[in-house]
Amino acid sequence: MKSRSPGRSTSEVEVTDISKHGFWLLLRKKELFLPFRDFPWFKKAPVSAILNVELLDPSHLYWPDLDVDLDLDSLLYPEKYPLISKGS
């Protein structure tokens, strides 16, 4: 008996992995890594809060449990956004 191929993803954005260094987002078939050193709001967050991410519009990600929102452009082209949070 052969297994079926997995179905289409119902989410346009999801967290696929979390490590001690950061986490990976799968966004429209593209995987992005967000290191905790550059995105410190997530470092001490519960896993459930990191996993709860929404795509509010084509260029806006939001983590409601953390009240963190990021523009997709800042993840795709970080060189355009040299200011990095100094938060903990």
A tleap script that builds the chain and sets N, CA, C and O, in Angstrom:
source leaprc.protein.ff14SB
mol = sequence {
  NMET LYS SER ARG SER PRO GLY ARG SER THR
  SER GLU VAL GLU VAL THR ASP ILE SER LYS
  HIE GLY PHE TRP LEU LEU LEU ARG LYS LYS
  GLU LEU PHE LEU PRO PHE ARG ASP PHE PRO
  TRP PHE LYS LYS ALA PRO VAL SER ALA ILE
  LEU ASN VAL GLU LEU LEU ASP PRO SER HIE
  LEU TYR TRP PRO ASP LEU ASP VAL ASP LEU
  ASP LEU ASP SER LEU LEU TYR PRO GLU LYS
  TYR PRO LEU ILE SER LYS GLY CSER
}
set mol.1.N position { 0.831 -1.174 0.000 }
set mol.1.CA position { 0.000 0.000 0.000 }
set mol.1.C position { 0.883 1.247 0.000 }
set mol.1.O position { 1.815 1.345 0.799 }
set mol.2.N position { 0.601 2.186 -0.878 }
set mol.2.CA position { 1.366 3.427 -0.960 }
set mol.2.C position { 0.683 4.530 -0.171 }
set mol.2.O position { -0.544 4.625 -0.127 }
set mol.3.N position { 1.501 5.351 0.444 }
set mol.3.CA position { 0.964 6.511 1.142 }
set mol.3.C position { 0.644 7.593 0.140 }
set mol.3.O position { 1.321 7.732 -0.879 }
set mol.4.N position { -0.376 8.347 0.426 }
set mol.4.CA position { -0.721 9.484 -0.429 }
set mol.4.C position { 0.240 10.625 -0.178 }
set mol.4.O position { 0.842 10.725 0.892 }
set mol.5.N position { 0.376 11.477 -1.163 }
set mol.5.CA position { 1.156 12.689 -0.981 }
set mol.5.C position { 0.404 13.596 -0.028 }
set mol.5.O position { -0.827 13.586 -0.005 }
set mol.6.N position { 1.131 14.388 0.766 }
set mol.6.CA position { 0.432 15.299 1.657 }
set mol.6.C position { -0.390 16.307 0.861 }
set mol.6.O position { -0.045 16.640 -0.272 }
set mol.7.N position { -1.457 16.782 1.448 }
set mol.7.CA position { -2.310 17.771 0.791 }
set mol.7.C position { -1.659 19.140 0.793 }
set mol.7.O position { -0.577 19.340 1.345 }
set mol.8.N position { -2.346 20.068 0.164 }
set mol.8.CA position { -1.856 21.444 0.135 }
set mol.8.C position { -1.901 22.049 1.526 }
set mol.8.O position { -2.785 21.743 2.326 }
set mol.9.N position { -0.949 22.895 1.797 }
set mol.9.CA position { -0.945 23.604 3.072 }
set mol.9.C position { -2.115 24.579 3.093 }
set mol.9.O position { -2.372 25.265 2.103 }
set mol.10.N position { -2.820 24.641 4.208 }
set mol.10.CA position { -3.932 25.567 4.328 }
set mol.10.C position { -3.480 26.918 4.862 }
set mol.10.O position { -4.261 27.869 4.886 }
set mol.11.N position { -2.244 27.007 5.285 }
set mol.11.CA position { -1.712 28.247 5.830 }
set mol.11.C position { -0.670 28.809 4.881 }
set mol.11.O position { 0.142 28.068 4.327 }
set mol.12.N position { -0.695 30.119 4.696 }
set mol.12.CA position { 0.324 30.744 3.858 }
set mol.12.C position { 1.606 30.984 4.629 }
set mol.12.O position { 2.648 31.263 4.035 }
set mol.13.N position { 1.540 30.877 5.947 }
set mol.13.CA position { 2.730 31.061 6.770 }
set mol.13.C position { 2.671 30.083 7.938 }
set mol.13.O position { 1.626 29.894 8.560 }
set mol.14.N position { 3.814 29.469 8.221 }
set mol.14.CA position { 3.900 28.594 9.388 }
set mol.14.C position { 5.342 28.501 9.848 }
set mol.14.O position { 6.276 28.631 9.056 }
set mol.15.N position { 5.503 28.276 11.128 }
set mol.15.CA position { 6.824 28.045 11.704 }
set mol.15.C position { 7.119 26.564 11.515 }
set mol.15.O position { 6.339 25.713 11.941 }
set mol.16.N position { 8.247 26.256 10.874 }
set mol.16.CA position { 8.569 24.861 10.577 }
set mol.16.C position { 9.573 24.258 11.549 }
set mol.16.O position { 9.636 23.037 11.690 }
set mol.17.N position { 10.360 25.095 12.222 }
set mol.17.CA position { 11.356 24.566 13.156 }
set mol.17.C position { 11.816 25.691 14.076 }
set mol.17.O position { 11.824 26.863 13.699 }
set mol.18.N position { 12.198 25.307 15.283 }
set mol.18.CA position { 12.734 26.258 16.260 }
set mol.18.C position { 13.995 25.630 16.847 }
set mol.18.O position { 13.992 24.461 17.235 }
set mol.19.N position { 15.063 26.407 16.910 }
set mol.19.CA position { 16.300 25.936 17.526 }
set mol.19.C position { 16.729 26.952 18.579 }
set mol.19.O position { 16.046 27.954 18.793 }
set mol.20.N position { 17.853 26.697 19.234 }
set mol.20.CA position { 18.345 27.656 20.229 }
set mol.20.C position { 18.865 28.939 19.576 }
set mol.20.O position { 19.119 29.927 20.265 }
set mol.21.N position { 19.024 28.924 18.253 }
set mol.21.CA position { 19.546 30.087 17.528 }
set mol.21.C position { 18.471 30.939 16.879 }
set mol.21.O position { 18.715 32.105 16.568 }
set mol.22.N position { 17.285 30.381 16.667 }
set mol.22.CA position { 16.221 31.115 15.997 }
set mol.22.C position { 15.159 30.160 15.487 }
set mol.22.O position { 15.050 29.027 15.956 }
set mol.23.N position { 14.379 30.625 14.524 }
set mol.23.CA position { 13.329 29.762 13.980 }
set mol.23.C position { 13.142 30.004 12.490 }
set mol.23.O position { 13.528 31.039 11.947 }
set mol.24.N position { 12.536 29.015 11.855 }
set mol.24.CA position { 12.314 29.040 10.418 }
set mol.24.C position { 10.836 29.236 10.130 }
set mol.24.O position { 9.975 28.600 10.739 }
set mol.25.N position { 10.561 30.125 9.193 }
set mol.25.CA position { 9.205 30.369 8.724 }
set mol.25.C position { 9.088 29.862 7.295 }
set mol.25.O position { 9.969 30.103 6.470 }
set mol.26.N position { 8.015 29.169 7.009 }
set mol.26.CA position { 7.688 28.801 5.634 }
set mol.26.C position { 6.604 29.759 5.192 }
set mol.26.O position { 5.498 29.765 5.731 }
set mol.27.N position { 6.936 30.566 4.206 }
set mol.27.CA position { 6.027 31.600 3.735 }
set mol.27.C position { 5.911 31.499 2.227 }
set mol.27.O position { 6.846 31.814 1.491 }
set mol.28.N position { 4.747 31.054 1.782 }
set mol.28.CA position { 4.493 30.903 0.340 }
set mol.28.C position { 5.616 30.134 -0.354 }
set mol.28.O position { 6.177 30.598 -1.347 }
set mol.29.N position { 5.932 28.982 0.168 }
set mol.29.CA position { 6.937 28.070 -0.400 }
set mol.29.C position { 8.373 28.569 -0.275 }
set mol.29.O position { 9.277 27.986 -0.874 }
set mol.30.N position { 8.599 29.621 0.482 }
set mol.30.CA position { 9.956 30.125 0.714 }
set mol.30.C position { 10.243 30.017 2.210 }
set mol.30.O position { 9.427 30.426 3.037 }
set mol.31.N position { 11.403 29.467 2.549 }
set mol.31.CA position { 11.750 29.325 3.953 }
set mol.31.C position { 12.703 30.448 4.365 }
set mol.31.O position { 13.691 30.725 3.686 }
set mol.32.N position { 12.388 31.077 5.475 }
set mol.32.CA position { 13.174 32.183 6.012 }
set mol.32.C position { 13.622 31.841 7.426 }
set mol.32.O position { 12.869 31.237 8.189 }
set mol.33.N position { 14.853 32.230 7.778 }
set mol.33.CA position { 15.367 32.008 9.124 }
set mol.33.C position { 15.388 33.339 9.865 }
set mol.33.O position { 15.901 34.332 9.350 }
set mol.34.N position { 14.835 33.357 11.064 }
set mol.34.CA position { 14.848 34.544 11.914 }
set mol.34.C position { 15.717 34.239 13.131 }
set mol.34.O position { 15.260 33.572 14.060 }
set mol.35.N position { 16.960 34.717 13.143 }
set mol.35.CA position { 17.844 34.463 14.291 }
set mol.35.C position { 17.416 35.301 15.497 }
set mol.35.O position { 17.024 36.460 15.355 }
set mol.36.N position { 17.497 34.703 16.674 }
set mol.36.CA position { 17.115 35.409 17.895 }
set mol.36.C position { 17.987 36.637 18.138 }
set mol.36.O position { 17.526 37.602 18.748 }
set mol.37.N position { 19.229 36.623 17.678 }
set mol.37.CA position { 20.091 37.796 17.901 }
set mol.37.C position { 19.555 39.024 17.162 }
set mol.37.O position { 19.761 40.153 17.606 }
set mol.38.N position { 18.867 38.807 16.036 }
set mol.38.CA position { 18.293 39.923 15.274 }
set mol.38.C position { 16.830 40.178 15.617 }
set mol.38.O position { 16.317 41.269 15.369 }
set mol.39.N position { 16.163 39.192 16.178 }
set mol.39.CA position { 14.748 39.289 16.519 }
set mol.39.C position { 14.552 38.844 17.972 }
set mol.39.O position { 13.955 37.798 18.225 }
set mol.40.N position { 15.055 39.640 18.925 }
set mol.40.CA position { 15.098 39.229 20.332 }
set mol.40.C position { 13.726 39.075 20.994 }
set mol.40.O position { 13.629 38.467 22.060 }
set mol.41.N position { 12.678 39.607 20.394 }
set mol.41.CA position { 11.336 39.488 20.983 }
set mol.41.C position { 10.903 38.038 21.098 }
set mol.41.O position { 10.039 37.705 21.909 }
set mol.42.N position { 11.503 37.175 20.285 }
set mol.42.CA position { 11.095 35.777 20.245 }
set mol.42.C position { 11.943 34.874 21.147 }
set mol.42.O position { 11.546 33.743 21.427 }
set mol.43.N position { 13.086 35.350 21.600 }
set mol.43.CA position { 14.044 34.489 22.293 }
set mol.43.C position { 13.475 33.811 23.537 }
set mol.43.O position { 13.694 32.616 23.735 }
set mol.44.N position { 12.767 34.533 24.358 }
set mol.44.CA position { 12.234 33.957 25.598 }
set mol.44.C position { 10.739 33.666 25.498 }
set mol.44.O position { 10.091 33.372 26.503 }
set mol.45.N position { 10.200 33.746 24.300 }
set mol.45.CA position { 8.764 33.516 24.103 }
set mol.45.C position { 8.441 32.029 24.174 }
set mol.45.O position { 9.257 31.198 23.777 }
set mol.46.N position { 7.268 31.691 24.672 }
set mol.46.CA position { 6.848 30.287 24.644 }
set mol.46.C position { 6.710 29.799 23.198 }
set mol.46.O position { 6.382 30.570 22.296 }
set mol.47.N position { 6.962 28.538 23.006 }
set mol.47.CA position { 6.848 27.950 21.664 }
set mol.47.C position { 5.473 28.234 21.075 }
set mol.47.O position { 5.360 28.575 19.898 }
set mol.48.N position { 4.440 28.098 21.875 }
set mol.48.CA position { 3.075 28.314 21.370 }
set mol.48.C position { 2.889 29.725 20.826 }
set mol.48.O position { 2.142 29.920 19.867 }
set mol.49.N position { 3.555 30.712 21.421 }
set mol.49.CA position { 3.446 32.097 20.951 }
set mol.49.C position { 4.186 32.294 19.627 }
set mol.49.O position { 3.724 33.035 18.760 }
set mol.50.N position { 5.327 31.632 19.475 }
set mol.50.CA position { 6.067 31.722 18.208 }
set mol.50.C position { 5.295 31.039 17.093 }
set mol.50.O position { 5.270 31.526 15.962 }
set mol.51.N position { 4.672 29.923 17.401 }
set mol.51.CA position { 3.913 29.183 16.390 }
set mol.51.C position { 2.655 29.917 15.943 }
set mol.51.O position { 2.161 29.684 14.840 }
set mol.52.N position { 2.139 30.789 16.775 }
set mol.52.CA position { 0.908 31.506 16.464 }
set mol.52.C position { 1.223 32.757 15.647 }
set mol.52.O position { 1.261 33.866 16.181 }
set mol.53.N position { 1.447 32.569 14.356 }
set mol.53.CA position { 1.782 33.668 13.450 }
set mol.53.C position { 0.685 33.791 12.398 }
set mol.53.O position { 0.130 32.793 11.940 }
set mol.54.N position { 0.388 35.021 12.030 }
set mol.54.CA position { -0.648 35.302 11.036 }
set mol.54.C position { -0.071 36.154 9.920 }
set mol.54.O position { 0.805 36.988 10.147 }
set mol.55.N position { -0.566 35.936 8.725 }
set mol.55.CA position { -0.244 36.790 7.588 }
set mol.55.C position { -1.438 37.719 7.418 }
set mol.55.O position { -2.464 37.327 6.862 }
set mol.56.N position { -1.301 38.957 7.900 }
set mol.56.CA position { -2.427 39.886 7.894 }
set mol.56.C position { -2.733 40.428 6.512 }
set mol.56.O position { -3.892 40.671 6.174 }
set mol.57.N position { -1.713 40.613 5.728 }
set mol.57.CA position { -1.866 40.993 4.325 }
set mol.57.C position { -0.622 40.479 3.611 }
set mol.57.O position { 0.243 39.899 4.268 }
set mol.58.N position { -0.490 40.660 2.315 }
set mol.58.CA position { 0.643 40.051 1.600 }
set mol.58.C position { 2.032 40.431 2.109 }
set mol.58.O position { 3.010 39.763 1.775 }
set mol.59.N position { 2.135 41.488 2.909 }
set mol.59.CA position { 3.471 41.896 3.358 }
set mol.59.C position { 3.574 42.117 4.858 }
set mol.59.O position { 4.504 42.783 5.313 }
set mol.60.N position { 2.641 41.575 5.642 }
set mol.60.CA position { 2.616 41.890 7.063 }
set mol.60.C position { 2.388 40.638 7.897 }
set mol.60.O position { 1.324 40.021 7.832 }
set mol.61.N position { 3.401 40.266 8.685 }
set mol.61.CA position { 3.315 39.129 9.605 }
set mol.61.C position { 3.022 39.642 11.008 }
set mol.61.O position { 3.508 40.699 11.409 }
set mol.62.N position { 2.215 38.875 11.755 }
set mol.62.CA position { 1.833 39.307 13.090 }
set mol.62.C position { 1.777 38.118 14.037 }
set mol.62.O position { 1.200 37.079 13.714 }
set mol.63.N position { 2.384 38.279 15.214 }
set mol.63.CA position { 2.345 37.300 16.294 }
set mol.63.C position { 1.466 37.895 17.390 }
set mol.63.O position { 1.962 38.664 18.213 }
set mol.64.N position { 0.176 37.562 17.425 }
set mol.64.CA position { -0.738 38.211 18.372 }
set mol.64.C position { -0.409 37.957 19.846 }
set mol.64.O position { -0.634 38.834 20.680 }
set mol.65.N position { 0.107 36.798 20.175 }
set mol.65.CA position { 0.435 36.506 21.572 }
set mol.65.C position { 1.600 37.348 22.080 }
set mol.65.O position { 1.751 37.541 23.287 }
set mol.66.N position { 2.415 37.845 21.168 }
set mol.66.CA position { 3.594 38.632 21.534 }
set mol.66.C position { 3.441 40.107 21.164 }
set mol.66.O position { 4.269 40.935 21.543 }
set mol.67.N position { 2.389 40.427 20.429 }
set mol.67.CA position { 2.165 41.767 19.890 }
set mol.67.C position { 3.388 42.247 19.090 }
set mol.67.O position { 3.863 43.371 19.252 }
set mol.68.N position { 3.871 41.354 18.226 }
set mol.68.CA position { 5.004 41.649 17.347 }
set mol.68.C position { 4.508 41.606 15.917 }
set mol.68.O position { 3.871 40.638 15.500 }
set mol.69.N position { 4.802 42.656 15.166 }
set mol.69.CA position { 4.495 42.617 13.747 }
set mol.69.C position { 5.735 43.005 12.953 }
set mol.69.O position { 6.500 43.886 13.343 }
set mol.70.N position { 5.908 42.320 11.829 }
set mol.70.CA position { 7.076 42.535 10.974 }
set mol.70.C position { 6.628 42.664 9.530 }
set mol.70.O position { 5.742 41.947 9.066 }
set mol.71.N position { 7.248 43.575 8.848 }
set mol.71.CA position { 7.009 43.710 7.421 }
set mol.71.C position { 7.837 42.649 6.695 }
set mol.71.O position { 9.021 42.474 6.984 }
set mol.72.N position { 7.227 41.961 5.779 }
set mol.72.CA position { 7.901 40.893 5.055 }
set mol.72.C position { 9.154 41.396 4.343 }
set mol.72.O position { 10.146 40.673 4.252 }
set mol.73.N position { 9.118 42.597 3.852 }
set mol.73.CA position { 10.264 43.168 3.154 }
set mol.73.C position { 11.505 43.205 4.050 }
set mol.73.O position { 12.623 43.021 3.567 }
set mol.74.N position { 11.316 43.440 5.335 }
set mol.74.CA position { 12.457 43.495 6.253 }
set mol.74.C position { 13.087 42.121 6.468 }
set mol.74.O position { 14.249 42.030 6.865 }
set mol.75.N position { 12.329 41.049 6.210 }
set mol.75.CA position { 12.882 39.696 6.312 }
set mol.75.C position { 13.548 39.274 5.013 }
set mol.75.O position { 14.575 38.596 5.029 }
set mol.76.N position { 12.967 39.674 3.890 }
set mol.76.CA position { 13.508 39.293 2.586 }
set mol.76.C position { 14.745 40.108 2.208 }
set mol.76.O position { 15.655 39.596 1.555 }
set mol.77.N position { 14.776 41.367 2.619 }
set mol.77.CA position { 15.876 42.274 2.254 }
set mol.77.C position { 16.410 42.987 3.495 }
set mol.77.O position { 16.275 44.205 3.608 }
set mol.78.N position { 17.019 42.244 4.430 }
set mol.78.CA position { 17.465 42.859 5.687 }
set mol.78.C position { 18.501 43.967 5.495 }
set mol.78.O position { 18.640 44.839 6.353 }
set mol.79.N position { 19.226 43.938 4.381 }
set mol.79.CA position { 20.226 44.980 4.138 }
set mol.79.C position { 19.587 46.357 3.985 }
set mol.79.O position { 20.263 47.368 4.172 }
set mol.80.N position { 18.312 46.418 3.650 }
set mol.80.CA position { 17.598 47.690 3.527 }
set mol.80.C position { 17.189 48.243 4.889 }
set mol.80.O position { 16.819 49.412 5.004 }
set mol.81.N position { 17.257 47.398 5.922 }
set mol.81.CA position { 16.773 47.760 7.255 }
set mol.81.C position { 17.885 47.527 8.273 }
set mol.81.O position { 17.841 46.550 9.021 }
set mol.82.N position { 18.883 48.415 8.310 }
set mol.82.CA position { 20.038 48.171 9.185 }
set mol.82.C position { 19.760 48.296 10.673 }
set mol.82.O position { 20.555 47.813 11.480 }
set mol.83.N position { 18.667 48.923 11.061 }
set mol.83.CA position { 18.376 49.080 12.481 }
set mol.83.C position { 17.823 47.772 13.024 }
set mol.83.O position { 16.826 47.252 12.523 }
set mol.84.N position { 18.473 47.249 14.045 }
set mol.84.CA position { 18.078 45.992 14.688 }
set mol.84.C position { 17.694 46.320 16.121 }
set mol.84.O position { 18.328 47.152 16.769 }
set mol.85.N position { 16.656 45.665 16.607 }
set mol.85.CA position { 16.179 45.913 17.962 }
set mol.85.C position { 17.269 45.603 18.991 }
set mol.85.O position { 18.032 44.649 18.836 }
set mol.86.N position { 17.327 46.401 20.010 }
set mol.86.CA position { 18.230 46.150 21.130 }
set mol.86.C position { 17.450 45.581 22.314 }
set mol.86.O position { 17.977 45.471 23.422 }
set mol.87.N position { 16.180 45.220 22.065 }
set mol.87.CA position { 15.335 44.677 23.123 }
set mol.87.C position { 15.838 43.343 23.603 }
set mol.87.O position { 16.711 42.734 22.984 }
set mol.88.N position { 15.276 42.884 24.725 }
set mol.88.CA position { 15.722 41.596 25.264 }
set mol.88.C position { 14.744 40.504 24.946 }
set mol.88.O position { 14.961 39.353 25.324 }
savepdb mol mol.pdb
quit
